[in-house]
Amino acid sequence: MEEKKTIFDFGNQVFCTFGFSILAMAVFCILVGDEAKEISSLFALGDEGLSIHVIWQFFAVNVLIAGFRFLFFSERFIQGMSTIKRTLCMLGSVVLTVAIFVYFCGWFPFDVWQAWLSFFLSFGLCFVISLFLMRWKEKLENRKMEEGLKRAKEKLGDVNT
């Protein structure tokens, strides 16, 4: 049975994703900020950091991403869809959302393929890192559950003898 999600779970997801995205953008600012400031509103301040407008735009994107996560990974809304299909739908929704923000906020030129290649490479790298972290977390949780089950069986065995 699925645990009921609250507004606090949603907020936790928003701010966790937001924190990591701002951290990644700060690194990109240091690495390519000065070179990219002429073509991208994301790097308007060069290697000095992100503007408040970009930070709010990223916050909006992260609210939408958290919404997609709750939509696609909650049995309440979408039932009977495989995890692979849910993940693909979520990825598609995220890419579409980013494309909309790229176009309307001028994050980078919409018709420059190199900018899109850079986006997909960085997005792919972040996605692979998040998959690794989720798998690691799952293994840790499984190990804790196995240890708890083992302790419970030992305790139950002591009661029966």
C-alpha positions in Angstrom: 0.0 0.0 0.0 1.3 3.4 -1.0 2.1 5.9 1.8 -0.1 9.0 1.6 1.9 12.0 0.4 1.5 15.4 2.1 2.3 19.0 1.1 5.5 18.6 3.2 6.6 15.7 1.0 6.0 17.9 -2.0 7.9 20.8 -0.5 10.8 18.5 0.5 11.0 17.3 -3.1 10.8 20.8 -4.5 13.6 22.2 -2.3 15.8 19.1 -2.6 15.7 19.2 -6.4 16.0 23.0 -6.4 19.1 22.9 -4.2 20.8 20.4 -6.4 19.9 22.3 -9.6 21.2 25.6 -8.2 24.4 23.8 -7.1 24.8 22.4 -10.6 24.2 25.8 -12.1 26.7 27.4 -9.8 29.3 24.9 -11.0 28.4 25.7 -14.7 28.7 29.4 -13.9 32.2 28.9 -12.7 33.1 26.7 -15.6 31.5 28.4 -18.6 29.8 31.5 -17.2 32.0 34.2 -18.8 32.0 32.5 -22.2 28.3 31.9 -22.2 27.0 35.2 -20.9 26.7 36.8 -24.4 24.4 34.0 -25.6 22.5 32.8 -22.6 20.4 34.6 -20.0 21.2 31.9 -17.6 24.8 33.2 -17.4 24.1 36.9 -17.7 26.3 37.6 -14.7 29.1 35.4 -16.1 31.1 33.6 -13.5 29.7 35.9 -10.8 26.6 33.7 -10.3 22.9 33.5 -11.1 20.5 36.4 -11.3 17.5 36.5 -9.1 15.3 36.1 -12.2 17.0 32.9 -13.2 16.8 31.6 -9.6 13.0 32.2 -9.6 12.7 30.5 -13.0 14.6 27.5 -11.7 12.3 27.4 -8.7 9.3 27.4 -11.0 10.8 24.5 -13.0 11.5 22.6 -9.9 7.9 23.0 -8.6 6.7 21.6 -11.9 9.2 18.7 -11.8 8.0 17.8 -8.3 4.5 17.9 -9.6 5.4 15.6 -12.4 7.1 13.2 -9.9 4.0 13.0 -7.8 1.8 12.6 -10.8 3.7 9.9 -12.5 4.9 8.0 -9.4 1.7 8.0 -7.4 -0.8 5.2 -7.8 -3.6 7.7 -7.0 -3.3 9.3 -10.4 -1.9 6.8 -12.8 -2.6 3.1 -12.2 -1.3 0.1 -14.0 1.6 1.9 -15.8 5.0 0.3 -15.6 7.9 2.1 -13.9 9.7 2.4 -17.3 6.7 4.1 -18.9 6.3 6.4 -15.9 10.0 7.3 -16.0 9.8 8.0 -19.7 6.7 10.2 -19.3 8.4 12.1 -16.5 11.5 12.6 -18.6 9.5 13.8 -21.5 7.5 16.2 -19.3 10.8 17.6 -17.8 12.3 18.1 -21.3 9.1 19.7 -22.6 9.0 22.0 -19.5 12.7 23.0 -20.0 12.1 23.6 -23.7 9.2 26.0 -22.8 11.4 27.9 -20.3 14.3 28.0 -22.8 12.0 29.6 -25.4 10.1 32.0 -23.2 12.9 32.9 -20.8 15.7 33.0 -23.3 17.9 30.6 -21.4 19.8 29.9 -24.6 19.1 30.3 -28.3 16.3 27.9 -29.2 17.6 27.2 -32.6 21.3 26.5 -31.7 21.9 22.8 -31.7 25.2 23.1 -29.7 23.2 24.6 -26.8 20.7 21.7 -26.9 23.6 19.2 -27.0 25.1 20.8 -23.9 21.7 20.7 -22.2 21.1 17.1 -23.0 24.6 16.1 -22.0 24.3 17.9 -18.6 20.7 16.6 -18.1 21.9 13.1 -18.9 24.8 13.3 -16.5 22.5 14.6 -13.7 20.0 11.9 -14.6 22.6 9.1 -14.3 23.9 10.6 -11.0 20.4 10.6 -9.6 19.8 7.0 -10.8 23.0 6.0 -9.0 22.0 7.8 -5.8 18.4 6.3 -5.9 19.8 2.8 -6.4 22.3 3.4 -3.5 19.5 4.6 -1.2 17.3 1.6 -2.2 20.2 -0.8 -1.3 20.7 0.9 2.0 17.0 0.7 2.8 16.8 -3.0 1.8 19.8 -3.8 4.0 18.1 -2.1 7.0 14.9 -4.0 6.3 16.8 -7.3 6.1 18.6 -6.6 9.3 15.4 -5.7 11.0 13.7 -8.8 9.7 16.7 -10.9 10.9 16.5 -9.3 14.4 12.7 -9.9 14.5 13.1 -13.6 13.5 15.8 -14.0 16.2 13.6 -12.4 18.8 10.7 -14.5 17.7 12.9 -17.6 17.9 13.9 -16.7 21.5 10.2 -16.4 22.4 9.4 -19.8 20.9 12.1 -21.7 22.8 
